[in-house]
């Protein structure tokens, strides 16, 4: 999935956004929103709604059911429509001024560079938990398991909200993560993400980097009371100045979570395995676990 067509986004008018917003709000009640309800709640003339919906559907901001047969004419917001609403809100509030190049892409997110009105470079992360990964999402993400009849749209929103909250807590605990700026719908705006994934980084002093990573995992555990739960060499970055940055926190859990120990052990095991494979560096797993939990003061590396 890629970002919506920005030219088409810029061409949208106020009544287009009103229709998208109404469609979004009514998806709490319907999978596909009856045309009559869109007309009623948008408070726009029926013929104008039909005209605009035809164009919104053509440009893939909303969609009709493909295989499912309805007894009425109904529409659903697409990921492009959600992108449009989120970006509109962020631009209107002055959080961002322009979107730039793509910085990264993953199974469940897209990250783009942006700037604000002061020229500050930012990262804009679009959470995308689609229907194709619905069952996997139910298993892996506690916030989804607590919801009933949740849509792909709300999955993405909850994922963004959870990461935004985690980043704010982590920065307060002095963990080296991006600084959260704003969250709107499925979009998290944060400080710019720059660096090379640990998997591909050339490390002059792997021991120091390993210690710094585990020091930050310890701060997350003891200071923020959070466990990453998906830590790997792909979401630990080495910045140009040699410092680390730990990204991708939507799957984080509290240290009181029933699976906390297993998640923490898996995270640390992934770090241990990475340094053994890439740098032939031996890290004692049990010692690292006890260090992160605050039970010992020194690492055995």
DRENDO-1510 file (C-alpha; in Angstrom, 1 decimal, always signed):
<recs>
REC; n; res; u; v; w
REC; 1; UNK; +0.0; +0.0; +0.0 .
REC; 2; UNK; +1.3; +3.5; -0.9 .
REC; 3; UNK; +0.1; +6.9; +0.0 .
REC; 4; UNK; -2.9; +8.4; -1.8 .
REC; 5; UNK; -2.4; +10.4; -5.0 .
REC; 6; UNK; -1.5; +13.9; -3.6 .
REC; 7; UNK; -2.8; +15.6; -6.7 .
REC; 8; UNK; -6.2; +14.0; -6.2 .
REC; 9; UNK; -6.1; +14.9; -2.5 .
REC; 10; UNK; -5.4; +18.5; -3.3 .
REC; 11; UNK; -8.3; +18.6; -5.7 .
REC; 12; UNK; -10.8; +17.6; -3.0 .
REC; 13; UNK; -13.3; +20.2; -1.9 .
REC; 14; UNK; -15.0; +20.9; +1.5 .
REC; 15; UNK; -18.1; +18.9; +0.6 .
REC; 16; UNK; -15.9; +16.0; -0.5 .
REC; 17; UNK; -14.3; +15.9; +2.9 .
REC; 18; UNK; -17.8; +16.2; +4.5 .
REC; 19; UNK; -18.9; +13.1; +2.7 .
REC; 20; UNK; -15.7; +11.2; +3.6 .
REC; 21; UNK; -16.1; +12.3; +7.3 .
REC; 22; UNK; -19.8; +11.2; +7.4 .
REC; 23; UNK; -18.9; +7.9; +5.8 .
REC; 24; UNK; -16.1; +7.3; +8.4 .
REC; 25; UNK; -18.4; +8.1; +11.3 .
REC; 26; UNK; -21.2; +5.9; +10.1 .
REC; 27; UNK; -18.9; +2.9; +9.6 .
REC; 28; UNK; -19.4; +2.4; +13.4 .
REC; 29; UNK; -22.9; +1.3; +12.5 .
REC; 30; UNK; -22.5; -0.3; +9.0 .
REC; 31; UNK; -19.9; -2.1; +7.0 .
REC; 32; UNK; -21.2; -0.3; +3.9 .
REC; 33; UNK; -23.1; +3.0; +4.5 .
REC; 34; UNK; -26.4; +3.4; +2.7 .
REC; 35; UNK; -26.4; +6.3; +0.3 .
REC; 36; UNK; -29.6; +7.7; +1.9 .
REC; 37; UNK; -27.8; +8.0; +5.3 .
REC; 38; UNK; -24.8; +9.7; +3.7 .
REC; 39; UNK; -27.2; +12.2; +2.1 .
REC; 40; UNK; -29.0; +12.7; +5.4 .
REC; 41; UNK; -26.0; +13.2; +7.7 .
REC; 42; UNK; -23.9; +15.2; +5.3 .
REC; 43; UNK; -26.8; +17.7; +4.9 .
REC; 44; UNK; -25.9; +18.1; +1.2 .
REC; 45; UNK; -28.4; +17.9; -1.7 .
REC; 46; UNK; -28.9; +14.3; -2.9 .
REC; 47; UNK; -27.9; +15.0; -6.5 .
REC; 48; UNK; -24.6; +16.7; -5.4 .
REC; 49; UNK; -23.8; +13.8; -3.0 .
REC; 50; UNK; -24.3; +11.3; -5.9 .
REC; 51; UNK; -22.1; +13.3; -8.2 .
REC; 52; UNK; -19.3; +13.6; -5.6 .
REC; 53; UNK; -19.6; +10.0; -4.6 .
REC; 54; UNK; -19.1; +8.9; -8.2 .
REC; 55; UNK; -15.9; +10.9; -8.3 .
REC; 56; UNK; -14.7; +9.8; -4.9 .
REC; 57; UNK; -15.3; +6.2; -5.9 .
REC; 58; UNK; -13.4; +6.6; -9.2 .
REC; 59; UNK; -10.5; +8.1; -7.3 .
REC; 60; UNK; -10.6; +5.3; -4.7 .
REC; 61; UNK; -11.4; +7.4; -1.6 .
REC; 62; UNK; -14.5; +5.3; -1.1 .
REC; 63; UNK; -15.6; +2.0; -2.5 .
REC; 64; UNK; -18.7; -0.2; -3.2 .
REC; 65; UNK; -18.8; -3.9; -2.3 .
REC; 66; UNK; -17.1; -6.1; -4.9 .
REC; 67; UNK; -18.3; -9.6; -4.1 .
REC; 68; UNK; -20.9; -8.9; -1.3 .
REC; 69; UNK; -24.4; -8.4; -2.6 .
REC; 70; UNK; -26.3; -5.6; -0.8 .
REC; 71; UNK; -30.0; -4.9; -0.9 .
REC; 72; UNK; -29.2; -1.2; -1.0 .
REC; 73; UNK; -26.6; +1.1; -2.5 .
REC; 74; UNK; -23.8; +1.4; +0.0 .
REC; 75; UNK; -20.2; +2.7; +0.3 .
REC; 76; UNK; -17.2; +2.2; +2.5 .
REC; 77; UNK; -14.2; +4.4; +3.3 .
REC; 78; UNK; -10.9; +3.1; +1.8 .
REC; 79; UNK; -7.4; +3.5; +3.1 .
REC; 80; UNK; -7.0; +6.4; +0.7 .
REC; 81; UNK; -10.1; +8.1; +2.2 .
REC; 82; UNK; -8.7; +7.6; +5.7 .
REC; 83; UNK; -5.3; +9.1; +4.5 .
REC; 84; UNK; -7.2; +12.1; +3.1 .
REC; 85; UNK; -9.1; +12.8; +6.3 .
REC; 86; UNK; -6.0; +12.3; +8.5 .
REC; 87; UNK; -3.8; +14.5; +6.3 .
REC; 88; UNK; -6.5; +17.2; +6.0 .
REC; 89; UNK; -6.7; +17.4; +9.8 .
REC; 90; UNK; -2.9; +17.5; +10.3 .
REC; 91; UNK; -2.5; +20.3; +7.7 .
REC; 92; UNK; -5.4; +22.3; +9.0 .
REC; 93; UNK; -4.0; +22.2; +12.6 .
REC; 94; UNK; -0.6; +23.3; +11.4 .
REC; 95; UNK; +1.2; +20.1; +12.4 .
REC; 96; UNK; +2.6; +19.5; +8.9 .
REC; 97; UNK; +2.8; +21.7; +5.8 .
REC; 98; UNK; +3.9; +19.3; +3.1 .
REC; 99; UNK; +4.6; +15.5; +2.5 .
REC; 100; UNK; +7.9; +14.4; +0.9 .
REC; 101; UNK; +9.6; +11.2; +0.0 .
REC; 102; UNK; +8.9; +7.8; +1.4 .
REC; 103; UNK; +11.3; +6.8; +4.2 .
REC; 104; UNK; +10.2; +3.2; +4.7 .
REC; 105; UNK; +7.6; +0.6; +4.1 .
REC; 106; UNK; +6.6; -2.4; +6.2 .
REC; 107; UNK; +3.9; -5.0; +6.4 .
REC; 108; UNK; +1.7; -2.8; +8.6 .
REC; 109; UNK; +2.9; +0.8; +7.9 .
REC; 110; UNK; +4.2; +3.4; +5.5 .
REC; 111; UNK; +6.6; +6.2; +6.6 .
REC; 112; UNK; +7.0; +9.4; +4.8 .
REC; 113; UNK; +9.1; +12.6; +5.3 .
REC; 114; UNK; +7.2; +15.8; +6.0 .
REC; 115; UNK; +7.9; +19.4; +7.0 .
REC; 116; UNK; +6.0; +21.9; +9.1 .
REC; 117; UNK; +5.6; +25.6; +8.5 .
REC; 118; UNK; +8.9; +26.3; +10.3 .
REC; 119; UNK; +10.8; +24.0; +7.9 .
REC; 120; UNK; +11.3; +21.3; +10.5 .
REC; 121; UNK; +11.6; +17.8; +9.0 .
REC; 122; UNK; +9.3; +15.2; +10.5 .
REC; 123; UNK; +8.3; +11.6; +9.9 .
REC; 124; UNK; +4.7; +10.7; +9.2 .
REC; 125; UNK; +3.7; +7.1; +9.8 .
REC; 126; UNK; +0.6; +5.6; +8.3 .
REC; 127; UNK; -0.6; +2.5; +10.2 .
REC; 128; UNK; -2.1; +0.0; +7.9 .
REC; 129; UNK; -3.6; -3.1; +9.5 .
REC; 130; UNK; -5.5; -4.5; +6.6 .
REC; 131; UNK; -8.0; -7.3; +6.4 .
REC; 132; UNK; -5.5; -9.7; +5.0 .
REC; 133; UNK; -3.7; -9.7; +8.4 .
REC; 134; UNK; -6.9; -9.6; +10.6 .
REC; 135; UNK; -6.5; -13.0; +12.2 .
REC; 136; UNK; -2.8; -12.4; +12.9 .
REC; 137; UNK; -3.6; -9.0; +14.3 .
REC; 138; UNK; -6.1; -10.6; +16.7 .
REC; 139; UNK; -3.5; -13.0; +18.0 .
REC; 140; UNK; -0.6; -10.5; +18.3 .
REC; 141; UNK; -2.2; -7.2; +19.5 .
REC; 142; UNK; -3.9; -7.1; +22.8 .
REC; 143; UNK; -5.7; -3.8; +22.1 .
REC; 144; UNK; -7.5; -5.5; +19.2 .
REC; 145; UNK; -8.4; -8.6; +21.3 .
REC; 146; UNK; -10.3; -6.3; +23.7 .
REC; 147; UNK; -12.5; -4.9; +20.9 .
REC; 148; UNK; -15.5; -6.6; +19.4 .
REC; 149; UNK; -16.6; -6.4; +15.7 .
REC; 150; UNK; -13.6; -4.2; +14.9 .
REC; 151; UNK; -12.9; -3.0; +11.4 .
REC; 152; UNK; -9.6; -2.7; +9.6 .
REC; 153; UNK; -10.1; +1.0; +9.9 .
REC; 154; UNK; -10.3; +1.0; +13.6 .
REC; 155; UNK; -7.5; -1.5; +13.9 .
REC; 156; UNK; -5.2; +1.0; +12.2 .
REC; 157; UNK; -6.5; +3.8; +14.4 .
REC; 158; UNK; -5.9; +1.9; +17.6 .
REC; 159; UNK; -2.4; +0.8; +16.5 .
REC; 160; UNK; -1.5; +4.5; +15.9 .
REC; 161; UNK; -3.0; +5.6; +19.2 .
REC; 162; UNK; -1.1; +2.9; +21.0 .
REC; 163; UNK; +2.2; +3.8; +19.4 .
REC; 164; UNK; +1.7; +7.5; +20.0 .
REC; 165; UNK; +1.1; +6.9; +23.7 .
REC; 166; UNK; +4.0; +4.6; +24.0 .
REC; 167; UNK; +6.4; +7.0; +22.3 .
REC; 168; UNK; +5.4; +9.8; +24.7 .
REC; 169; UNK; +6.0; +7.6; +27.7 .
REC; 170; UNK; +9.3; +6.3; +26.4 .
REC; 171; UNK; +10.7; +9.7; +25.7 .
REC; 172; UNK; +9.9; +10.7; +29.2 .
REC; 173; UNK; +11.9; +7.7; +30.4 .
REC; 174; UNK; +14.9; +8.8; +28.3 .
REC; 175; UNK; +14.6; +5.9; +25.8 .
REC; 176; UNK; +16.1; +6.6; +22.4 .
REC; 177; UNK; +13.0; +6.6; +20.3 .
REC; 178; UNK; +11.4; +9.1; +17.9 .
REC; 179; UNK; +9.6; +12.0; +19.7 .
REC; 180; UNK; +5.9; +11.8; +19.2 .
REC; 181; UNK; +4.4; +15.1; +17.8 .
REC; 182; UNK; +0.7; +14.3; +17.0 .
REC; 183; UNK; -1.7; +11.5; +16.3 .
REC; 184; UNK; -4.7; +11.7; +14.1 .
REC; 185; UNK; -6.7; +8.7; +13.1 .
REC; 186; UNK; -4.2; +6.1; +11.8 .
REC; 187; UNK; -1.3; +8.6; +11.4 .
REC; 188; UNK; +1.4; +9.3; +13.9 .
REC; 189; UNK; +3.7; +12.4; +13.3 .
REC; 190; UNK; +7.0; +12.1; +15.0 .
REC; 191; UNK; +10.6; +13.5; +14.9 .
REC; 192; UNK; +12.5; +12.5; +11.8 .
REC; 193; UNK; +13.7; +8.9; +11.6 .
REC; 194; UNK; +17.2; +8.7; +10.1 .
REC; 195; UNK; +19.6; +5.8; +10.4 .
REC; 196; UNK; +20.6; +2.4; +9.1 .
REC; 197; UNK; +18.9; -0.8; +10.3 .
REC; 198; UNK; +21.1; -2.8; +12.6 .
REC; 199; UNK; +20.8; -5.7; +10.2 .
REC; 200; UNK; +22.7; -3.7; +7.6 .
REC; 201; UNK; +24.9; -1.4; +9.7 .
REC; 202; UNK; +28.7; -1.6; +9.8 .
REC; 203; UNK; +29.7; -1.5; +13.5 .
REC; 204; UNK; +33.2; -0.5; +14.5 .
REC; 205; UNK; +32.4; -1.1; +18.1 .
REC; 206; UNK; +29.6; -3.7; +18.3 .
REC; 207; UNK; +30.1; -4.2; +22.1 .
REC; 208; UNK; +29.3; -0.6; +22.8 .
REC; 209; UNK; +26.3; -0.6; +20.5 .
REC; 210; UNK; +25.0; -3.8; +22.1 .
REC; 211; UNK; +25.3; -2.2; +25.6 .
REC; 212; UNK; +23.5; +0.9; +24.4 .
REC; 213; UNK; +20.7; -1.1; +23.0 .
REC; 214; UNK; +20.2; -3.1; +26.2 .
REC; 215; UNK; +20.5; +0.0; +28.2 .
REC; 216; UNK; +17.6; +1.5; +26.3 .
REC; 217; UNK; +15.6; -1.7; +26.7 .
REC; 218; UNK; +16.2; -1.5; +30.4 .
REC; 219; UNK; +15.0; +2.1; +30.5 .
REC; 220; UNK; +11.9; +1.1; +28.7 .
REC; 221; UNK; +11.3; -1.7; +31.2 .
REC; 222; UNK; +12.1; +0.1; +34.4 .
REC; 223; UNK; +11.2; +3.7; +33.5 .
REC; 224; UNK; +8.4; +3.4; +31.0 .
REC; 225; UNK; +7.2; +0.0; +32.3 .
REC; 226; UNK; +7.0; -1.1; +28.6 .
REC; 227; UNK; +8.3; -4.0; +26.6 .
REC; 228; UNK; +8.7; -3.6; +22.8 .
REC; 229; UNK; +7.4; -7.1; +22.0 .
REC; 230; UNK; +8.6; -7.0; +18.3 .
REC; 231; UNK; +12.3; -6.0; +18.7 .
REC; 232; UNK; +14.7; -7.1; +16.0 .
REC; 233; UNK; +17.6; -5.9; +13.9 .
REC; 234; UNK; +15.1; -4.3; +11.5 .
REC; 235; UNK; +13.6; -1.8; +14.0 .
REC; 236; UNK; +16.9; -0.7; +15.7 .
REC; 237; UNK; +18.6; +2.0; +13.7 .
REC; 238; UNK; +22.2; +3.3; +13.9 .
REC; 239; UNK; +22.1; +7.0; +13.3 .
REC; 240; UNK; +24.8; +8.9; +11.4 .
REC; 241; UNK; +26.3; +10.1; +14.8 .
REC; 242; UNK; +26.6; +6.4; +16.0 .
REC; 243; UNK; +23.7; +6.6; +18.4 .
REC; 244; UNK; +20.9; +4.1; +18.3 .
REC; 245; UNK; +17.2; +4.7; +17.7 .
REC; 246; UNK; +14.5; +2.1; +18.6 .
REC; 247; UNK; +11.4; +2.4; +16.4 .
REC; 248; UNK; +8.0; +0.6; +15.8 .
REC; 249; UNK; +6.3; +0.4; +19.2 .
REC; 250; UNK; +2.6; -0.4; +18.4 .
REC; 251; UNK; +3.0; -4.0; +19.8 .
REC; 252; UNK; +4.5; -2.8; +23.1 .
REC; 253; UNK; +2.9; -4.2; +26.2 .
REC; 254; UNK; +3.1; -3.3; +29.9 .
REC; 255; UNK; +5.5; -5.2; +32.1 .
REC; 256; UNK; +2.3; -6.4; +33.9 .
REC; 257; UNK; +1.0; -8.1; +30.8 .
REC; 258; UNK; +0.4; -11.8; +31.0 .
REC; 259; UNK; +2.9; -12.4; +28.2 .
REC; 260; UNK; +5.4; -9.8; +29.4 .
REC; 261; UNK; +8.2; -12.2; +30.3 .
REC; 262; UNK; +8.0; -14.2; +27.1 .
REC; 263; UNK; +7.9; -11.0; +25.0 .
REC; 264; UNK; +10.9; -9.6; +26.8 .
REC; 265; UNK; +12.9; -12.8; +26.5 .
REC; 266; UNK; +12.1; -13.0; +22.8 .
REC; 267; UNK; +13.2; -9.4; +22.3 .
REC; 268; UNK; +16.5; -9.9; +24.0 .
REC; 269; UNK; +17.1; -13.2; +22.3 .
REC; 270; UNK; +16.7; -11.5; +19.0 .
REC; 271; UNK; +19.4; -8.9; +20.0 .
REC; 272; UNK; +21.7; -11.7; +21.3 .
REC; 273; UNK; +21.3; -13.7; +18.1 .
REC; 274; UNK; +21.9; -10.6; +15.9 .
REC; 275; UNK; +25.2; -9.7; +17.5 .
REC; 276; UNK; +26.4; -13.3; +17.5 .
REC; 277; UNK; +25.6; -13.7; +13.8 .
REC; 278; UNK; +26.8; -10.3; +12.6 .
REC; 279; UNK; +29.8; -9.6; +14.9 .
REC; 280; UNK; +30.6; -12.9; +16.6 .
REC; 281; UNK; +29.8; -11.2; +19.9 .
REC; 282; UNK; +28.7; -13.3; +22.8 .
REC; 283; UNK; +26.0; -11.9; +25.1 .
REC; 284; UNK; +24.7; -14.0; +28.0 .
REC; 285; UNK; +21.0; -14.1; +27.5 .
REC; 286; UNK; +20.1; -14.8; +31.2 .
REC; 287; UNK; +22.4; -12.0; +32.4 .
REC; 288; UNK; +20.9; -9.6; +29.8 .
REC; 289; UNK; +17.4; -10.5; +31.0 .
REC; 290; UNK; +18.3; -9.8; +34.6 .
REC; 291; UNK; +20.1; -6.6; +33.7 .
REC; 292; UNK; +17.0; -5.3; +31.8 .
REC; 293; UNK; +14.8; -6.1; +34.7 .
REC; 294; UNK; +17.1; -4.3; +37.1 .
REC; 295; UNK; +18.1; -7.3; +39.1 .
REC; 296; UNK; +21.9; -6.9; +38.2 .
REC; 297; UNK; +23.9; -3.8; +37.5 .
REC; 298; UNK; +26.4; -5.1; +35.0 .
REC; 299; UNK; +26.2; -6.8; +31.6 .
REC; 300; UNK; +28.3; -9.9; +30.8 .
REC; 301; UNK; +29.5; -9.2; +27.3 .
</recs>
